Amino acid sequence: MNYLGNMIEFKLNEKENELAEEFLQEHRHPEVHKGAIGGHMEFKFIPTSVGDICIVKCSVCDSEKNITDYDSW
């Protein structure tokens, strides 16, 4: 099976990017080692028939935030 030919790309718009950046700043957790590239953030994309839902999660404190810009749908 050719997985590379079936890749899906998800993008954040300007508003979603701003919300993600705010969340990242709030969840820096300097007291915890997170690897060389700060890999403690997860982005979950849920495709729907109207648009894509985007949730960002901090794996240090398990806090999540839905950053979806529903106004862009």
Steps between C-alpha positions, in 0.01 A plus 500: 500500500631846411449710812693799368253540214217520753644760737266751658615851585349710778567872530425760765361833388622826653251499790567133584874562484467789748294284738752216472788738572320634809446145624865412437614805698269409791634143508875544473570302822867601531532277807452185288739361236304458176768391257718696262211641295239547772287208389245530778222643282254293302277625222190293430307563178150362455368530145128563465280562198502874578858565609783369714491515880839569659586425861837572656610304808784538748634155588660633821178612673242333268328833437318531166359791303279498194653767274263447207396819322135410443437843345710390202269209420 
